[in-house]
Amino acid sequence: MDFTLSAELEDLRLRVKTFVNDEIMPLEADPANFDDHEMIDETLLAKVREKARFAGLWAPQMPTDRGGLGLNTVGMAVFYEEAARSRFGPLTFNCSAPDDGNMILLDRVGREDQKDQWLQPIIDGKVRSSIVMTEPAPGSGSDPTMMLTRAEIQGNDKWVINGRKWFITGAEGAEHFILLARTSDDKRRSLTTFLFHKDQPGWRIIRRIPIMGPEEHGGHCEIEFDGLEIEDSNRLMEVGEGMKSVQIRLGVARLTHCMRWLGMSKRALEECLDYVEDRVRILARHWPSMKASNGCWVMRRWISRSDVC
Ligand SMILES: Cc1cc2nc3c(=O)[nH]c(=O)nc-3n(C[C@H](O)[C@H](O)[C@H](O)COP(=O)(O)OP(=O)(O)OC[C@H]3O[C@@H](n4cnc5c(N)ncnc54)[C@H](O)[C@@H]3O)c2cc1C
């Protein structure tokens, strides 16, 4: 199989790489640029996002007629890997989780009017979004069909939501929410997908769940629904097609998450190499008989053999 990138894609990859090195790495290098959760300060983010957009490196996964780059799956993989050499990269280019997967789902299955209302502001970087699926045990986790949160139809055109969710990334500060809820006990078609706005009454954030290390903007939240009303026009796909929407969203996310992590891993390896070289040099200074260059050479050879460098 030929894995050679097309000239066009290689050019894009190099542009992403240059942007990450020149514009994002300097921000990442200074902790004064971080917020309280070690994520990039939102004012700085807005500025560097504007530069990315100007450089033509914006929303790689979205169609060109909505302001994206219209990349196919291979193009996205290449872009995401290069972007994630900095942990602020995907956010800068508007291809970070959870907005990334949410945009892809809305673009694939939304009606045009739903795309205008719910998708376009995310593409434009005006709002953030969350996907609301997981529940505390014994509710939905690895198996979404265990969902306890219910949506009951009222009249012909309104759904009422009651239940509890947790680990909802970005919920604090997100404006557009994609919600999965149980609408029947049919084994195959028990779930339905809905859209709601943060300003609608009937839901609240109970707490922001602490995690290890830096946190995405808006954290990972526990949420309660107590009579949230959603118009039927804000239902995504047909009643009972919730599992299908989950598969569409998470299927692509498996690839995009992995490409981002691959980019991060390569960066970690580069930093490891720098450290090893310095460490060997420092050691050599104190231990003159040691051949510093040999130590580095062995390390580099081992890494290049595993074909990751
Ligand atoms: C940082 C973070 C961000 C997240 N963001 C979101 C978000 O934005 N929106 C959202 O909805 N959710 C989010 N989640 C939740 C995530 O989707 C769930 O954690 C995941 O689906 C697993 O569910 P669970 O935690 O309930 O684990 P469980 O389902 O309880 O699984 C626990 C363990 O049991 C194993 N297991 C489960 N069932 C079986 C089985 N039948 N056979 C064998 N092994 C099994 C699992 O593999 C796992 O190892 C997030 C989680 C984290 C940690």
The ligand as a Gaussian input file, in Angstrom:
#p B3LYP/6-31G(d) Opt

LIG

0 1
 C      -12.165000      12.847000      30.284000
 C      -13.513000      12.280000      29.888000
 C      -14.337000      13.006000      29.071000
 C      -15.593000      12.497000      28.723000
 N      -16.425000      13.263000      27.950000
 C      -17.686000      12.833000      27.721000
 C      -18.620000      13.653000      27.021000
 O      -18.301000      14.759000      26.571000
 N      -19.885000      13.203000      26.859000
 C      -20.285000      11.982000      27.326000
 O      -21.451000      11.641000      27.139000
 N      -19.427000      11.187000      27.998000
 C      -18.139000      11.563000      28.209000
 N      -17.261000      10.766000      28.900000
 C      -17.713000       9.476000      29.393000
 C      -17.217000       8.306000      28.572000
 O      -17.885000       8.280000      27.337000
 C      -17.465000       7.047000      29.424000
 O      -16.555000       7.087000      30.489000
 C      -17.310000       5.780000      28.634000
 O      -18.359000       5.637000      27.711000
 C      -17.303000       4.559000      29.580000
 O      -18.429000       4.553000      30.388000
 P      -18.297000       4.399000      31.983000
 O      -17.311000       5.401000      32.479000
 O      -19.666000       4.417000      32.563000
 O      -17.607000       2.975000      32.212000
 P      -18.348000       1.579000      32.285000
 O      -19.295000       1.409000      31.158000
 O      -18.873000       1.390000      33.660000
 O      -17.112000       0.638000      32.043000
 C      -16.136000       0.397000      33.081000
 C      -15.204000      -0.698000      32.607000
 O      -15.956000      -1.908000      32.352000
 C      -15.744000      -2.360000      31.022000
 N      -17.014000      -2.905000      30.489000
 C      -18.200000      -2.262000      30.447000
 N      -19.135000      -3.087000      29.914000
 C      -18.511000      -4.241000      29.596000
 C      -18.941000      -5.466000      29.017000
 N      -20.198000      -5.663000      28.640000
 N      -18.022000      -6.442000      28.861000
 C      -16.731000      -6.254000      29.244000
 N      -16.285000      -5.122000      29.796000
 C      -17.146000      -4.123000      29.985000
 C      -15.308000      -1.122000      30.256000
 O      -14.503000      -1.462000      29.128000
 C      -14.505000      -0.374000      31.286000
 O      -13.187000      -0.858000      31.364000
 C      -16.001000      11.231000      29.215000
 C      -15.136000      10.492000      30.035000
 C      -13.910000      11.011000      30.377000
 C      -13.007000      10.190000      31.277000

